[in-house]
Amino acid sequence: MSKETCILTTKDFTVLEAMRNRCASREDPLAAILTRKLDGVQVVFREDLPANIASVNSRITYVVNTGDSDTRVLSLERMVAPVGMFLPITTLRGLALLGLAEGQEFVLRTDQGVRETILLEKVHYQPEAARREKTAGADPSARPVRRQRPVLKLVRGGAHDKARDLRAVPDGHDDPGPSVA
């Protein structure tokens, strides 16, 4: 995989397209990364995403400029709590990591013009891979058959079982009227 190639699910691709459409100008620091990502993208269904690719809600470990490793969860937006757990894709680093494979690097320039090389070391958890494992591990013959209960069960009350005496009212009609309903 080349440096500029990224693999995205259809959902992640749609999110990046919307982000690019919302960029105010070419000077927006995210605009350049979005363009690079979307120009070199390979879009796949979530069932086909390799387990070593960083997607939204993946827990990853990465390194910036050969510094210390950091482990975060890629998220759509900024999360307030727990502090230090999430890395939003609305940040330069979060966006750079989205769609990368383990061992792949992405080079970017910060707002201050500093060059950063971001290396995706490991994808510890990926929701798409976890879903595949859960589906593959579910052997329908091993599970007990559960009968679905009806959503609504009507029970007749005791008043309905009693015979009602209907008497003619003074005007000659035996209709009890809406008040009985």
PyMOL CGO cylinders between C-alpha atoms (Angstrom):
from pymol import cmd
from pymol.cgo import CYLINDER

trace = [
    CYLINDER, 0.00, 0.00, 0.00, 1.45, 3.36, -0.95, 0.3, 1, 1, 1, 1, 1, 1,
    CYLINDER, 1.45, 3.36, -0.95, 1.75, 6.28, 1.47, 0.3, 1, 1, 1, 1, 1, 1,
    CYLINDER, 1.75, 6.28, 1.47, -1.25, 8.08, 0.02, 0.3, 1, 1, 1, 1, 1, 1,
    CYLINDER, -1.25, 8.08, 0.02, -3.61, 5.10, -0.21, 0.3, 1, 1, 1, 1, 1, 1,
    CYLINDER, -3.61, 5.10, -0.21, -6.23, 4.63, 2.46, 0.3, 1, 1, 1, 1, 1, 1,
    CYLINDER, -6.23, 4.63, 2.46, -9.06, 2.16, 2.83, 0.3, 1, 1, 1, 1, 1, 1,
    CYLINDER, -9.06, 2.16, 2.83, -12.39, 3.43, 4.12, 0.3, 1, 1, 1, 1, 1, 1,
    CYLINDER, -12.39, 3.43, 4.12, -15.77, 1.91, 4.74, 0.3, 1, 1, 1, 1, 1, 1,
    CYLINDER, -15.77, 1.91, 4.74, -18.67, 3.43, 2.83, 0.3, 1, 1, 1, 1, 1, 1,
    CYLINDER, -18.67, 3.43, 2.83, -19.76, 5.16, 6.05, 0.3, 1, 1, 1, 1, 1, 1,
    CYLINDER, -19.76, 5.16, 6.05, -16.33, 6.66, 6.79, 0.3, 1, 1, 1, 1, 1, 1,
    CYLINDER, -16.33, 6.66, 6.79, -16.01, 7.76, 3.16, 0.3, 1, 1, 1, 1, 1, 1,
    CYLINDER, -16.01, 7.76, 3.16, -19.36, 9.55, 3.36, 0.3, 1, 1, 1, 1, 1, 1,
    CYLINDER, -19.36, 9.55, 3.36, -18.28, 11.30, 6.56, 0.3, 1, 1, 1, 1, 1, 1,
    CYLINDER, -18.28, 11.30, 6.56, -15.06, 12.55, 4.92, 0.3, 1, 1, 1, 1, 1, 1,
    CYLINDER, -15.06, 12.55, 4.92, -16.93, 13.77, 1.86, 0.3, 1, 1, 1, 1, 1, 1,
    CYLINDER, -16.93, 13.77, 1.86, -19.29, 15.74, 4.09, 0.3, 1, 1, 1, 1, 1, 1,
    CYLINDER, -19.29, 15.74, 4.09, -16.31, 17.18, 6.00, 0.3, 1, 1, 1, 1, 1, 1,
    CYLINDER, -16.31, 17.18, 6.00, -14.66, 18.26, 2.74, 0.3, 1, 1, 1, 1, 1, 1,
    CYLINDER, -14.66, 18.26, 2.74, -17.90, 19.90, 1.57, 0.3, 1, 1, 1, 1, 1, 1,
    CYLINDER, -17.90, 19.90, 1.57, -18.06, 21.85, 4.85, 0.3, 1, 1, 1, 1, 1, 1,
    CYLINDER, -18.06, 21.85, 4.85, -14.47, 23.12, 4.71, 0.3, 1, 1, 1, 1, 1, 1,
    CYLINDER, -14.47, 23.12, 4.71, -14.65, 26.91, 4.68, 0.3, 1, 1, 1, 1, 1, 1,
    CYLINDER, -14.65, 26.91, 4.68, -11.66, 27.45, 2.42, 0.3, 1, 1, 1, 1, 1, 1,
    CYLINDER, -11.66, 27.45, 2.42, -8.51, 25.91, 0.96, 0.3, 1, 1, 1, 1, 1, 1,
    CYLINDER, -8.51, 25.91, 0.96, -6.62, 27.40, 3.93, 0.3, 1, 1, 1, 1, 1, 1,
    CYLINDER, -6.62, 27.40, 3.93, -8.49, 25.08, 6.31, 0.3, 1, 1, 1, 1, 1, 1,
    CYLINDER, -8.49, 25.08, 6.31, -5.79, 22.69, 7.58, 0.3, 1, 1, 1, 1, 1, 1,
    CYLINDER, -5.79, 22.69, 7.58, -8.12, 19.72, 7.22, 0.3, 1, 1, 1, 1, 1, 1,
    CYLINDER, -8.12, 19.72, 7.22, -8.89, 20.52, 3.55, 0.3, 1, 1, 1, 1, 1, 1,
    CYLINDER, -8.89, 20.52, 3.55, -5.49, 19.39, 2.27, 0.3, 1, 1, 1, 1, 1, 1,
    CYLINDER, -5.49, 19.39, 2.27, -5.61, 16.11, 4.21, 0.3, 1, 1, 1, 1, 1, 1,
    CYLINDER, -5.61, 16.11, 4.21, -9.21, 15.46, 3.15, 0.3, 1, 1, 1, 1, 1, 1,
    CYLINDER, -9.21, 15.46, 3.15, -8.28, 15.97, -0.49, 0.3, 1, 1, 1, 1, 1, 1,
    CYLINDER, -8.28, 15.97, -0.49, -5.28, 13.63, -0.21, 0.3, 1, 1, 1, 1, 1, 1,
    CYLINDER, -5.28, 13.63, -0.21, -7.35, 10.99, 1.56, 0.3, 1, 1, 1, 1, 1, 1,
    CYLINDER, -7.35, 10.99, 1.56, -10.27, 11.13, -0.86, 0.3, 1, 1, 1, 1, 1, 1,
    CYLINDER, -10.27, 11.13, -0.86, -8.04, 11.20, -3.95, 0.3, 1, 1, 1, 1, 1, 1,
    CYLINDER, -8.04, 11.20, -3.95, -6.24, 8.00, -2.93, 0.3, 1, 1, 1, 1, 1, 1,
    CYLINDER, -6.24, 8.00, -2.93, -9.15, 6.16, -1.33, 0.3, 1, 1, 1, 1, 1, 1,
    CYLINDER, -9.15, 6.16, -1.33, -10.28, 2.59, -1.76, 0.3, 1, 1, 1, 1, 1, 1,
    CYLINDER, -10.28, 2.59, -1.76, -13.89, 2.27, -0.54, 0.3, 1, 1, 1, 1, 1, 1,
    CYLINDER, -13.89, 2.27, -0.54, -15.09, -1.09, 0.79, 0.3, 1, 1, 1, 1, 1, 1,
    CYLINDER, -15.09, -1.09, 0.79, -18.16, -2.44, 2.56, 0.3, 1, 1, 1, 1, 1, 1,
    CYLINDER, -18.16, -2.44, 2.56, -17.70, -2.81, 6.31, 0.3, 1, 1, 1, 1, 1, 1,
    CYLINDER, -17.70, -2.81, 6.31, -17.73, -6.61, 5.93, 0.3, 1, 1, 1, 1, 1, 1,
    CYLINDER, -17.73, -6.61, 5.93, -14.70, -6.36, 3.61, 0.3, 1, 1, 1, 1, 1, 1,
    CYLINDER, -14.70, -6.36, 3.61, -12.53, -4.00, 5.68, 0.3, 1, 1, 1, 1, 1, 1,
    CYLINDER, -12.53, -4.00, 5.68, -9.26, -5.72, 6.70, 0.3, 1, 1, 1, 1, 1, 1,
    CYLINDER, -9.26, -5.72, 6.70, -8.83, -5.97, 10.48, 0.3, 1, 1, 1, 1, 1, 1,
    CYLINDER, -8.83, -5.97, 10.48, -5.54, -4.01, 10.40, 0.3, 1, 1, 1, 1, 1, 1,
    CYLINDER, -5.54, -4.01, 10.40, -7.14, -0.80, 9.04, 0.3, 1, 1, 1, 1, 1, 1,
    CYLINDER, -7.14, -0.80, 9.04, -8.04, 2.13, 11.32, 0.3, 1, 1, 1, 1, 1, 1,
    CYLINDER, -8.04, 2.13, 11.32, -11.72, 3.03, 11.05, 0.3, 1, 1, 1, 1, 1, 1,
    CYLINDER, -11.72, 3.03, 11.05, -13.98, 5.26, 13.14, 0.3, 1, 1, 1, 1, 1, 1,
    CYLINDER, -13.98, 5.26, 13.14, -14.33, 3.83, 16.67, 0.3, 1, 1, 1, 1, 1, 1,
    CYLINDER, -14.33, 3.83, 16.67, -11.15, 1.74, 16.30, 0.3, 1, 1, 1, 1, 1, 1,
    CYLINDER, -11.15, 1.74, 16.30, -8.73, 1.63, 19.23, 0.3, 1, 1, 1, 1, 1, 1,
    CYLINDER, -8.73, 1.63, 19.23, -5.26, 2.25, 17.83, 0.3, 1, 1, 1, 1, 1, 1,
    CYLINDER, -5.26, 2.25, 17.83, -1.66, 2.87, 18.86, 0.3, 1, 1, 1, 1, 1, 1,
    CYLINDER, -1.66, 2.87, 18.86, 0.33, 5.42, 16.88, 0.3, 1, 1, 1, 1, 1, 1,
    CYLINDER, 0.33, 5.42, 16.88, 3.62, 7.33, 17.00, 0.3, 1, 1, 1, 1, 1, 1,
    CYLINDER, 3.62, 7.33, 17.00, 4.31, 10.92, 15.95, 0.3, 1, 1, 1, 1, 1, 1,
    CYLINDER, 4.31, 10.92, 15.95, 7.85, 11.69, 14.70, 0.3, 1, 1, 1, 1, 1, 1,
    CYLINDER, 7.85, 11.69, 14.70, 9.36, 8.58, 16.33, 0.3, 1, 1, 1, 1, 1, 1,
    CYLINDER, 9.36, 8.58, 16.33, 8.23, 9.79, 19.76, 0.3, 1, 1, 1, 1, 1, 1,
    CYLINDER, 8.23, 9.79, 19.76, 6.33, 7.86, 22.39, 0.3, 1, 1, 1, 1, 1, 1,
    CYLINDER, 6.33, 7.86, 22.39, 3.43, 5.61, 21.44, 0.3, 1, 1, 1, 1, 1, 1,
    CYLINDER, 3.43, 5.61, 21.44, -0.08, 6.80, 22.21, 0.3, 1, 1, 1, 1, 1, 1,
    CYLINDER, -0.08, 6.80, 22.21, -3.25, 4.70, 22.27, 0.3, 1, 1, 1, 1, 1, 1,
    CYLINDER, -3.25, 4.70, 22.27, -6.61, 6.31, 21.48, 0.3, 1, 1, 1, 1, 1, 1,
    CYLINDER, -6.61, 6.31, 21.48, -10.03, 5.57, 20.02, 0.3, 1, 1, 1, 1, 1, 1,
    CYLINDER, -10.03, 5.57, 20.02, -10.73, 7.33, 16.71, 0.3, 1, 1, 1, 1, 1, 1,
    CYLINDER, -10.73, 7.33, 16.71, -14.00, 9.21, 17.11, 0.3, 1, 1, 1, 1, 1, 1,
    CYLINDER, -14.00, 9.21, 17.11, -16.24, 11.32, 14.92, 0.3, 1, 1, 1, 1, 1, 1,
    CYLINDER, -16.24, 11.32, 14.92, -16.28, 14.38, 17.14, 0.3, 1, 1, 1, 1, 1, 1,
    CYLINDER, -16.28, 14.38, 17.14, -14.53, 15.79, 20.16, 0.3, 1, 1, 1, 1, 1, 1,
    CYLINDER, -14.53, 15.79, 20.16, -15.39, 13.90, 23.31, 0.3, 1, 1, 1, 1, 1, 1,
    CYLINDER, -15.39, 13.90, 23.31, -15.17, 15.65, 26.66, 0.3, 1, 1, 1, 1, 1, 1,
    CYLINDER, -15.17, 15.65, 26.66, -14.81, 12.59, 28.88, 0.3, 1, 1, 1, 1, 1, 1,
    CYLINDER, -14.81, 12.59, 28.88, -12.90, 10.47, 29.56, 0.3, 1, 1, 1, 1, 1, 1,
    CYLINDER, -12.90, 10.47, 29.56, -10.03, 12.85, 28.91, 0.3, 1, 1, 1, 1, 1, 1,
    CYLINDER, -10.03, 12.85, 28.91, -7.28, 11.45, 26.69, 0.3, 1, 1, 1, 1, 1, 1,
    CYLINDER, -7.28, 11.45, 26.69, -9.20, 8.42, 25.46, 0.3, 1, 1, 1, 1, 1, 1,
    CYLINDER, -9.20, 8.42, 25.46, -10.47, 9.71, 22.12, 0.3, 1, 1, 1, 1, 1, 1,
    CYLINDER, -10.47, 9.71, 22.12, -8.80, 11.17, 19.04, 0.3, 1, 1, 1, 1, 1, 1,
    CYLINDER, -8.80, 11.17, 19.04, -11.40, 12.88, 16.84, 0.3, 1, 1, 1, 1, 1, 1,
    CYLINDER, -11.40, 12.88, 16.84, -11.10, 12.68, 13.07, 0.3, 1, 1, 1, 1, 1, 1,
    CYLINDER, -11.10, 12.68, 13.07, -11.82, 16.42, 13.09, 0.3, 1, 1, 1, 1, 1, 1,
    CYLINDER, -11.82, 16.42, 13.09, -8.20, 16.89, 14.23, 0.3, 1, 1, 1, 1, 1, 1,
    CYLINDER, -8.20, 16.89, 14.23, -5.15, 16.68, 11.94, 0.3, 1, 1, 1, 1, 1, 1,
    CYLINDER, -5.15, 16.68, 11.94, -3.75, 13.54, 13.57, 0.3, 1, 1, 1, 1, 1, 1,
    CYLINDER, -3.75, 13.54, 13.57, -7.09, 11.75, 13.84, 0.3, 1, 1, 1, 1, 1, 1,
    CYLINDER, -7.09, 11.75, 13.84, -7.89, 12.44, 10.20, 0.3, 1, 1, 1, 1, 1, 1,
    CYLINDER, -7.89, 12.44, 10.20, -4.40, 11.38, 9.11, 0.3, 1, 1, 1, 1, 1, 1,
    CYLINDER, -4.40, 11.38, 9.11, -4.75, 8.01, 10.88, 0.3, 1, 1, 1, 1, 1, 1,
    CYLINDER, -4.75, 8.01, 10.88, -8.19, 7.17, 9.50, 0.3, 1, 1, 1, 1, 1, 1,
    CYLINDER, -8.19, 7.17, 9.50, -7.96, 4.55, 6.76, 0.3, 1, 1, 1, 1, 1, 1,
    CYLINDER, -7.96, 4.55, 6.76, -4.30, 3.68, 7.36, 0.3, 1, 1, 1, 1, 1, 1,
    CYLINDER, -4.30, 3.68, 7.36, -3.04, 0.11, 7.72, 0.3, 1, 1, 1, 1, 1, 1,
    CYLINDER, -3.04, 0.11, 7.72, -0.76, -1.05, 10.52, 0.3, 1, 1, 1, 1, 1, 1,
    CYLINDER, -0.76, -1.05, 10.52, 2.78, 0.03, 9.70, 0.3, 1, 1, 1, 1, 1, 1,
    CYLINDER, 2.78, 0.03, 9.70, 1.67, 2.76, 7.30, 0.3, 1, 1, 1, 1, 1, 1,
    CYLINDER, 1.67, 2.76, 7.30, 2.77, 6.39, 7.71, 0.3, 1, 1, 1, 1, 1, 1,
    CYLINDER, 2.77, 6.39, 7.71, 1.13, 9.69, 6.86, 0.3, 1, 1, 1, 1, 1, 1,
    CYLINDER, 1.13, 9.69, 6.86, 3.06, 12.97, 6.61, 0.3, 1, 1, 1, 1, 1, 1,
    CYLINDER, 3.06, 12.97, 6.61, 1.31, 16.27, 7.32, 0.3, 1, 1, 1, 1, 1, 1,
    CYLINDER, 1.31, 16.27, 7.32, 2.04, 19.89, 8.16, 0.3, 1, 1, 1, 1, 1, 1,
    CYLINDER, 2.04, 19.89, 8.16, 0.56, 21.42, 11.29, 0.3, 1, 1, 1, 1, 1, 1,
    CYLINDER, 0.56, 21.42, 11.29, -0.97, 24.89, 11.54, 0.3, 1, 1, 1, 1, 1, 1,
    CYLINDER, -0.97, 24.89, 11.54, 2.48, 26.19, 12.55, 0.3, 1, 1, 1, 1, 1, 1,
    CYLINDER, 2.48, 26.19, 12.55, 4.10, 24.59, 9.48, 0.3, 1, 1, 1, 1, 1, 1,
    CYLINDER, 4.10, 24.59, 9.48, 5.78, 21.79, 11.45, 0.3, 1, 1, 1, 1, 1, 1,
    CYLINDER, 5.78, 21.79, 11.45, 6.17, 18.53, 9.54, 0.3, 1, 1, 1, 1, 1, 1,
    CYLINDER, 6.17, 18.53, 9.54, 4.79, 15.48, 11.37, 0.3, 1, 1, 1, 1, 1, 1,
    CYLINDER, 4.79, 15.48, 11.37, 5.15, 11.84, 10.37, 0.3, 1, 1, 1, 1, 1, 1,
    CYLINDER, 5.15, 11.84, 10.37, 2.44, 9.73, 11.93, 0.3, 1, 1, 1, 1, 1, 1,
    CYLINDER, 2.44, 9.73, 11.93, 2.88, 5.96, 12.03, 0.3, 1, 1, 1, 1, 1, 1,
    CYLINDER, 2.88, 5.96, 12.03, -0.01, 3.63, 12.77, 0.3, 1, 1, 1, 1, 1, 1,
    CYLINDER, -0.01, 3.63, 12.77, 1.58, 0.94, 14.92, 0.3, 1, 1, 1, 1, 1, 1,
    CYLINDER, 1.58, 0.94, 14.92, -1.36, -1.27, 15.84, 0.3, 1, 1, 1, 1, 1, 1,
    CYLINDER, -1.36, -1.27, 15.84, -5.14, -1.60, 15.51, 0.3, 1, 1, 1, 1, 1, 1,
    CYLINDER, -5.14, -1.60, 15.51, -6.20, -3.18, 18.79, 0.3, 1, 1, 1, 1, 1, 1,
    CYLINDER, -6.20, -3.18, 18.79, -9.93, -3.11, 18.15, 0.3, 1, 1, 1, 1, 1, 1,
    CYLINDER, -9.93, -3.11, 18.15, -11.93, -2.44, 15.02, 0.3, 1, 1, 1, 1, 1, 1,
    CYLINDER, -11.93, -2.44, 15.02, -15.75, -2.49, 15.19, 0.3, 1, 1, 1, 1, 1, 1,
    CYLINDER, -15.75, -2.49, 15.19, -16.09, -4.02, 11.73, 0.3, 1, 1, 1, 1, 1, 1,
    CYLINDER, -16.09, -4.02, 11.73, -13.76, -6.93, 12.57, 0.3, 1, 1, 1, 1, 1, 1,
    CYLINDER, -13.76, -6.93, 12.57, -15.46, -7.44, 15.94, 0.3, 1, 1, 1, 1, 1, 1,
    CYLINDER, -15.46, -7.44, 15.94, -18.82, -7.63, 14.21, 0.3, 1, 1, 1, 1, 1, 1,
    CYLINDER, -18.82, -7.63, 14.21, -17.50, -10.25, 11.76, 0.3, 1, 1, 1, 1, 1, 1,
    CYLINDER, -17.50, -10.25, 11.76, -16.08, -12.32, 14.63, 0.3, 1, 1, 1, 1, 1, 1,
    CYLINDER, -16.08, -12.32, 14.63, -19.35, -12.13, 16.52, 0.3, 1, 1, 1, 1, 1, 1,
    CYLINDER, -19.35, -12.13, 16.52, -21.33, -13.16, 13.44, 0.3, 1, 1, 1, 1, 1, 1,
    CYLINDER, -21.33, -13.16, 13.44, -18.90, -15.99, 12.58, 0.3, 1, 1, 1, 1, 1, 1,
    CYLINDER, -18.90, -15.99, 12.58, -18.95, -17.27, 16.17, 0.3, 1, 1, 1, 1, 1, 1,
    CYLINDER, -18.95, -17.27, 16.17, -22.71, -17.44, 16.27, 0.3, 1, 1, 1, 1, 1, 1,
    CYLINDER, -22.71, -17.44, 16.27, -23.53, -21.02, 15.21, 0.3, 1, 1, 1, 1, 1, 1,
    CYLINDER, -23.53, -21.02, 15.21, -27.30, -21.08, 14.72, 0.3, 1, 1, 1, 1, 1, 1,
    CYLINDER, -27.30, -21.08, 14.72, -27.51, -24.84, 15.44, 0.3, 1, 1, 1, 1, 1, 1,
    CYLINDER, -27.51, -24.84, 15.44, -25.78, -24.41, 18.82, 0.3, 1, 1, 1, 1, 1, 1,
    CYLINDER, -25.78, -24.41, 18.82, -28.16, -21.76, 20.10, 0.3, 1, 1, 1, 1, 1, 1,
    CYLINDER, -28.16, -21.76, 20.10, -31.40, -22.79, 21.76, 0.3, 1, 1, 1, 1, 1, 1,
    CYLINDER, -31.40, -22.79, 21.76, -34.48, -21.93, 19.77, 0.3, 1, 1, 1, 1, 1, 1,
    CYLINDER, -34.48, -21.93, 19.77, -36.36, -19.06, 21.36, 0.3, 1, 1, 1, 1, 1, 1,
    CYLINDER, -36.36, -19.06, 21.36, -39.99, -18.58, 20.65, 0.3, 1, 1, 1, 1, 1, 1,
    CYLINDER, -39.99, -18.58, 20.65, -40.98, -15.01, 20.27, 0.3, 1, 1, 1, 1, 1, 1,
    CYLINDER, -40.98, -15.01, 20.27, -43.70, -13.88, 22.57, 0.3, 1, 1, 1, 1, 1, 1,
    CYLINDER, -43.70, -13.88, 22.57, -46.43, -11.72, 21.17, 0.3, 1, 1, 1, 1, 1, 1,
    CYLINDER, -46.43, -11.72, 21.17, -45.83, -8.06, 21.68, 0.3, 1, 1, 1, 1, 1, 1,
    CYLINDER, -45.83, -8.06, 21.68, -49.38, -7.48, 22.89, 0.3, 1, 1, 1, 1, 1, 1,
    CYLINDER, -49.38, -7.48, 22.89, -51.57, -9.99, 24.65, 0.3, 1, 1, 1, 1, 1, 1,
    CYLINDER, -51.57, -9.99, 24.65, -55.23, -9.19, 25.06, 0.3, 1, 1, 1, 1, 1, 1,
    CYLINDER, -55.23, -9.19, 25.06, -56.83, -10.45, 28.23, 0.3, 1, 1, 1, 1, 1, 1,
    CYLINDER, -56.83, -10.45, 28.23, -60.56, -10.31, 28.66, 0.3, 1, 1, 1, 1, 1, 1,
    CYLINDER, -60.56, -10.31, 28.66, -61.69, -9.00, 31.96, 0.3, 1, 1, 1, 1, 1, 1,
    CYLINDER, -61.69, -9.00, 31.96, -64.39, -10.42, 34.21, 0.3, 1, 1, 1, 1, 1, 1,
    CYLINDER, -64.39, -10.42, 34.21, -66.91, -7.75, 33.21, 0.3, 1, 1, 1, 1, 1, 1,
    CYLINDER, -66.91, -7.75, 33.21, -66.94, -9.00, 29.61, 0.3, 1, 1, 1, 1, 1, 1,
    CYLINDER, -66.94, -9.00, 29.61, -67.90, -12.51, 30.62, 0.3, 1, 1, 1, 1, 1, 1,
    CYLINDER, -67.90, -12.51, 30.62, -71.04, -11.47, 32.50, 0.3, 1, 1, 1, 1, 1, 1,
    CYLINDER, -71.04, -11.47, 32.50, -74.30, -11.16, 30.75, 0.3, 1, 1, 1, 1, 1, 1,
    CYLINDER, -74.30, -11.16, 30.75, -75.51, -7.61, 30.77, 0.3, 1, 1, 1, 1, 1, 1,
    CYLINDER, -75.51, -7.61, 30.77, -79.09, -6.63, 31.30, 0.3, 1, 1, 1, 1, 1, 1,
    CYLINDER, -79.09, -6.63, 31.30, -80.12, -4.00, 28.83, 0.3, 1, 1, 1, 1, 1, 1,
    CYLINDER, -80.12, -4.00, 28.83, -83.27, -2.14, 29.67, 0.3, 1, 1, 1, 1, 1, 1,
    CYLINDER, -83.27, -2.14, 29.67, -85.24, 0.18, 27.59, 0.3, 1, 1, 1, 1, 1, 1,
    CYLINDER, -85.24, 0.18, 27.59, -84.83, 3.79, 28.51, 0.3, 1, 1, 1, 1, 1, 1,
    CYLINDER, -84.83, 3.79, 28.51, -87.77, 6.16, 28.77, 0.3, 1, 1, 1, 1, 1, 1,
    CYLINDER, -87.77, 6.16, 28.77, -87.47, 7.25, 25.11, 0.3, 1, 1, 1, 1, 1, 1,
    CYLINDER, -87.47, 7.25, 25.11, -87.89, 3.66, 23.94, 0.3, 1, 1, 1, 1, 1, 1,
    CYLINDER, -87.89, 3.66, 23.94, -84.35, 2.91, 22.77, 0.3, 1, 1, 1, 1, 1, 1,
    CYLINDER, -84.35, 2.91, 22.77, -82.19, 0.24, 24.33, 0.3, 1, 1, 1, 1, 1, 1,
    CYLINDER, -82.19, 0.24, 24.33, -78.87, 1.79, 23.20, 0.3, 1, 1, 1, 1, 1, 1,
    CYLINDER, -78.87, 1.79, 23.20, -76.85, 2.64, 26.30, 0.3, 1, 1, 1, 1, 1, 1,
    CYLINDER, -76.85, 2.64, 26.30, -75.03, 5.45, 24.43, 0.3, 1, 1, 1, 1, 1, 1,
    CYLINDER, -75.03, 5.45, 24.43, -71.42, 6.60, 24.34, 0.3, 1, 1, 1, 1, 1, 1,
    CYLINDER, -71.42, 6.60, 24.34, -71.08, 6.90, 28.09, 0.3, 1, 1, 1, 1, 1, 1,
    CYLINDER, -71.08, 6.90, 28.09, -71.01, 3.10, 28.39, 0.3, 1, 1, 1, 1, 1, 1,
    CYLINDER, -71.01, 3.10, 28.39, -68.23, 2.74, 25.87, 0.3, 1, 1, 1, 1, 1, 1,
]
cmd.load_cgo(trace, "trace")
